[in-house]
Every structure is written in structure tokens, then in C-alpha cells.
Amino acid sequence: MRRRVFAGRREPTVSETAGESPGDRADLRAQRDRLLEKFTIMQTDLGGAFYEMAIRDHVRMDVLTGKAAELQRVDAELLAVERMLEMFE
Amino acid sequence: MTEETRYQLCEECGAPLDPKQRYCVHCAARRGNGANPASQYFAAMSKRARRPAAQPKSKAGSGSRAAAVAFFALLPVAVAIGVVVGRSGSDGTDDALLQALRRQDAAVAATGAATTGLPAASTAKSKAAKAGKDKVGGKVIAETKNGTVHQITGFEPSKQKVEEDTKIVESNVKQSGASYIEAQQNLPDVIVVGGDPDEAPALPAGSQP
């Protein structure tokens, strides 16, 4: 099975951005916005997929759990970026 | 009609999909046919979020463009008005203005001579300096802007000069305030004080700095 890429590009990790200068803070905000958009789309997709499976009586928990794991990774990354921004703002 | 034509296939896993199916039930992949209301909602929201930022820019751009058009449209009119005003003001009025300025200069010069007496006096003194001697009687060394400088060495004042200068000194001692300052400003450069130097009162003893 091919993995679907939602945002089309890899997000830089939190450790790659220092956030000390105003430019870094702007980068952090941009990264936060990208992660927020990605998380929203992935969560909507997870809910939509479960709804589709449920109405057709074809729920596949392994697929949904995998999707939930991807969503959790993005959620953790978003939380880290938001904490970094709170520290510097 | 085959099954493949009746059912579209999932782009991710190739599983058959119902035309109204929004997600694949095998791999949970979203279909890209635009029938998903959530996708339509997000697209509309993102459009709405970008629209307010774009609208004021377009309004400001049209306003500045209108101002630029108005400026370039009124520029030739303003230039034409300036040319007309300039031509109308140059016939005869310039001569009158020049004459008025000359009259004003002459009046200022006459007033200066009357109040200070310096220009007239300096003119007379310069004429006397050319002759070598003047009213004071001493030899003229130099003509400065503050007056004529006479040589004191070998100067022998006339009796009339001694009497006049003595009167000046006596009257100057009695003056005070503004009148004293005015009297000091009109003093001649050489003042002869009569009398015997031995009979003069002792100089006041001041403290050395």
C-alpha cells in the first residue's frame, strides 16, 4: 500500500528551529500554521474514513489505527512548536 | 458493461469505489472527486480568509491610481496658469518695484546717516585723511570702520581742542546709565585733558588679579 502524503513536503522538526531571532519566530509561526492545517485535514480524513467504513459495514480498525498514529505524530509536533512559540513570545 | 466501468477504482489501493463514496473503505484514502463536503468547506474558508487581505489593497491601488491620473491631468493647467500670471506681472510692475526698492535704499541710507552720523563723518574724515590732517589736528594713521585713528606722538593740541575735550570729560563723569553709554560711543579717538600732570589726583589702588 502506498502512503499518502498530505502536505506534500516534510515538515522540519522542532529541534531544527532555534526560535531565538525574530526570523526564527516567524519560521516557527509558519511551521505551526502548516502543521495546524495538516492536522485538521488528517483528522477530518480519519473521521470521514471511519464514517464511510461504518455506513458500509466495512470498518477496518488496523487502517484507522494507522491513520490515528500518523495523526498523533503530527499532533505531537504541533504541540512542540506551540510550546516553543509560547516560550519566545 | 464490465465491473471496472461501473465502479471507479481507488487511486491508492485499487479497490472498487461506489460513485458516492468519499473515502476508500480498504485504505481510508480520500477520493479526489470534489464530492467531499469537508473539502468544499475548507476551500471556502481559506478563500474567505484570503479575501479581506486582498480587497483593501485593490481599493488603495485604485485610489492612488486615480490620484496619479488627476495629478497629471491638472499639471498642464497649473503650468498654464503660472505662465499667464508670470506674463501679466512682468509688464511695467517690475520697473515700479525697482524704483520703490531704490527709494527704500536711499531712505535707509539717509536715516543711518542721521542717527549715527558715521557715514557722513567717515566721508568727511576720509577726505581729511587724504589731506593728512583733520579737525582734531593730528596726523591720520588709519581709517577704520569705527572711525579715524590719529597719531598721538608729537601731537600738539590747540587751545580750543583742550577746552572742548576737558568739557567732554567733565560732562562724561556726571552722566550715568544709557546716556553715559551713548556719550562714550560718540567720543573722539583723541581726548586732550588740560592741566598739570603733577597736580592730578593719585590713581586708585586696585588689587592685582
Interface residues (C-beta under 8 A of the other chain):
Chain A: M1 R2 R4 T40 I41 T44 D45 L46 G48 A49 F50 Y51 E52 M53 R56 H58 R60 V63 L64 K67
Chain B: E12 C13 D18 Q21 R22 Y23 C24 V25 H26 C27 A28 A29 R30 N36 A38 F42
